[in-house]
Amino acid sequence: MRKAIIGVVLLLLMAVPASADTIYNFLKQGYGYIEGNTPGSLAGGVGLFEPLQPENPPFAFDYVSFEVTWVITDMVLTSYSEVSIFRTYQFAGGDIGIYEDADFDLDYGASPATGIATGSDGTAALTGTMSTAVVLFNTLTGVGTFNGYCTFTGGSRLAQLGDLAMLEWQVFDGISANAGVDVPPGYHSRWAGRIFTTDTVATEDSNLSRIRALY
């Protein structure tokens, strides 16, 4: 009988979701740069937050009065590999900032230096550091992905993140550099994606504890 009861309880607990997830994100687009293929080379990107944001941003920017930009700098290439048409870049470190600027003066210019300078001359809303990032790129199709992680530690809007400031945020972009994309001089590819995090309330551990208590 005890085994039968335990079996029923197991089925009931399995029916309960292991977690309750809420995704918070900002949509973004812009351009990324990679200075070289040798370890120690630097990389980053610059661009705009999209005025049309998803339903669940952590807070709302004023896109009418301010240009909202993002800047990633000083990611350090730790390894590079090329197999057939596929290139893989792995990075560590770097800085990330999100800025609000009433001048609307972002200019990608003739090099990333101009984009970084004009993209970071506003008020720093959020600032932080990158931990790791990977770029996968298909040289035949001219498309790939950027996938990195960051934490926010400063900025005028840090307090508005609340508990989300303690979480790691993912920076994910589809990247493209094929013939149909106008990439400014000095940049590697066009980026379009989002910065997001997931607030998860896990229940698996408590479920397991309840199961163990039956024995």
Buried (B, 14 or more C-beta within 10 A) or exposed (E): EEEEEEEEBEEEBEEEEEEEEEEBBBBBBBBBBBBEEEEEBBBBBBBBBBEEBEEEBBEEBEBEEBBBBBBBBBBBBBEBEEEEEEBBBBBEBBBBBBBBBEEEEBEBBEBBEBBBBBBBEBEBBBBBBBBBBBBBBBEEEBBBBBBBBBBBEBBEBBEBBEEBBEBEBBBBBBBBBEEEEEBBEBBBBBBBBBBBBBBEEEBEEEBEEEEEEEE
